[in-house]
C-alpha cells in the first residue's frame, strides 16, 4: 500500500475565495464612513454614561 498524499488544509474548497471576497468588501468601505460610525458610537456611549451617572446622583440626593 503506497503512501498517498493527503489534501492539505489550505486547499479547502472556497476558503481562499471567501476570504478574498470579504477583504475586497472591507477595503471598499471609505475611511470617512468608518470614522463617522465610530464617532457616533463613542458619543452614544459617552452620553449614556453621563445620563446614568446623573440619574444615580439624583436618586442618592432625593430622600426615599
Backbone bond lengths (Angstrom), bond angles and torsions (degrees), N, CA, C in turn:
res aa  C-N    CA-C-N  psi(-1)  N-CA   C-N-CA  omega(-1)  CA-C   N-CA-C  phi
1 X - - - 1.447 - - 1.522 108.74 -
2 X 1.331 118.98 112.31 1.465 121.40 -178.25 1.533 110.68 -75.00
3 X 1.330 114.29 155.91 1.467 120.01 176.40 1.521 108.67 -78.39
4 X 1.307 115.28 115.17 1.453 120.22 179.17 1.522 108.60 -93.27
5 X 1.330 117.96 140.25 1.463 119.52 178.20 1.537 109.85 -68.96
6 X 1.298 115.20 140.03 1.456 119.72 177.75 1.521 108.74 -90.88
7 X 1.313 116.00 159.20 1.460 120.48 178.75 1.524 108.95 -73.02
8 X 1.323 118.50 123.93 1.469 119.67 176.94 1.528 110.50 -68.81
9 X 1.317 116.15 150.63 1.459 122.03 -176.85 1.526 111.93 -62.63
10 X 1.321 117.27 -28.63 1.457 119.32 -177.35 1.525 112.75 -71.78
11 X 1.312 118.35 -11.22 1.454 121.19 179.60 1.524 112.09 -98.10
12 X 1.318 117.15 25.09 1.455 119.92 177.12 1.523 107.47 -64.67
13 X 1.300 115.59 134.06 1.465 120.64 -174.59 1.520 111.41 -60.69
14 X 1.331 116.87 124.31 1.448 122.94 173.96 1.520 115.77 82.58
15 X 1.310 119.94 -8.82 1.459 121.53 -176.42 1.527 111.28 -63.27
16 X 1.288 116.99 -46.28 1.460 121.12 -179.79 1.526 110.63 -67.90
17 X 1.304 116.63 -39.90 1.463 120.54 -179.42 1.530 111.19 -66.62
18 X 1.331 117.64 -39.79 1.466 121.21 177.39 1.522 110.50 -62.09
19 X 1.322 116.92 -43.66 1.459 121.18 179.55 1.523 111.09 -63.97
20 X 1.308 116.28 -44.46 1.463 120.80 -179.85 1.525 110.74 -61.38
21 X 1.329 116.97 -44.14 1.466 120.29 179.19 1.522 110.83 -63.92
22 X 1.325 117.54 -41.65 1.456 121.22 178.23 1.522 111.01 -60.96
23 X 1.325 117.55 -45.82 1.460 121.37 -178.69 1.530 111.00 -65.48
24 X 1.313 117.77 -36.99 1.470 120.05 177.60 1.527 110.71 -62.88
25 X 1.336 116.91 -42.43 1.466 119.97 178.71 1.524 110.57 -67.26
26 X 1.319 117.34 -38.17 1.459 121.36 -178.92 1.523 111.20 -66.10
27 X 1.286 117.54 -45.61 1.459 122.17 -177.75 1.529 110.95 -71.06
28 X 1.317 117.89 -22.14 1.463 121.22 -178.44 1.527 112.57 -74.15
29 X 1.346 118.34 -15.34 1.464 121.33 -179.46 1.528 108.54 -75.56
30 X 1.333 118.59 126.39 1.463 121.22 -179.38 1.532 111.62 -66.02
31 X 1.308 115.82 146.59 1.462 121.78 -179.64 1.524 110.99 -60.31
32 X 1.310 117.88 -38.16 1.464 121.76 -178.48 1.530 111.02 -61.55
33 X 1.325 116.82 -37.58 1.464 120.58 179.07 1.526 110.98 -67.69
34 X 1.308 116.64 -43.05 1.465 120.86 178.19 1.522 110.19 -63.28
35 X 1.335 117.14 -44.74 1.459 122.50 179.97 1.527 110.89 -61.18
36 X 1.328 117.26 -42.70 1.465 121.15 -179.74 1.522 110.98 -63.32
37 X 1.320 117.69 -41.88 1.470 120.95 179.08 1.520 111.47 -66.69
38 X 1.316 116.76 -40.96 1.465 119.99 178.61 1.525 111.13 -65.16
39 X 1.322 117.07 -42.55 1.465 120.87 178.23 1.529 111.37 -63.21
40 X 1.331 116.87 -40.43 1.466 120.61 179.18 1.529 110.45 -65.59
41 X 1.313 116.56 -41.06 1.465 120.64 178.31 1.523 110.91 -64.92
42 X 1.314 116.73 -41.70 1.462 121.57 179.21 1.529 110.41 -63.22
43 X 1.333 116.86 -43.08 1.457 121.42 179.19 1.534 110.95 -64.62
44 X 1.325 116.39 -41.00 1.465 120.08 179.25 1.527 110.70 -63.35
45 X 1.313 117.52 -40.42 1.462 121.08 178.39 1.524 110.69 -67.15
46 X 1.326 115.80 -40.13 1.461 119.88 -179.12 1.523 110.69 -65.00
47 X 1.319 117.73 -45.09 1.463 120.30 -178.20 1.524 111.51 -69.86
48 X 1.325 118.03 -33.54 1.462 119.10 179.48 1.527 110.36 -69.90
49 X 1.319 118.30 -36.33 1.468 121.18 177.01 1.528 110.16 -67.26
50 X 1.324 116.54 -40.91 1.461 120.94 -179.18 1.522 110.26 -65.31
51 X 1.319 117.91 -45.89 1.464 120.41 -178.88 1.521 110.95 -68.28
52 X 1.319 118.60 -33.84 1.463 121.57 178.67 1.524 110.05 -68.79
53 X 1.315 118.17 -40.17 1.461 120.16 179.74 1.525 110.97 -70.57
54 X 1.334 117.28 -34.41 1.469 120.55 176.90 1.527 110.41 -66.73
55 X 1.308 117.38 -40.83 1.462 121.30 -178.99 1.522 110.33 -64.96
56 X 1.322 117.88 -41.50 1.458 120.11 -179.81 1.540 110.38 -70.04
57 X 1.334 117.16 -33.09 1.460 120.51 178.07 1.528 110.56 -68.16
58 X 1.311 117.22 -39.96 1.461 121.20 179.19 1.524 109.81 -66.28
59 X 1.304 118.06 -40.51 1.455 121.54 180.00 1.517 111.24 -65.16
60 X 1.317 118.73 -35.24 1.459 121.18 -179.12 1.519 111.29 -75.51
61 X 1.330 117.61 -24.12 1.459 120.88 179.36 1.522 110.40 -80.56
62 X 1.332 117.77 -40.39 1.463 121.91 -176.94 1.538 110.74 -73.07
63 X 1.309 117.67 133.10 1.474 119.29 175.18 1.513 109.90 -74.98
64 X 1.298 115.85 144.20 1.475 120.21 -178.58 1.488 111.81 -89.62
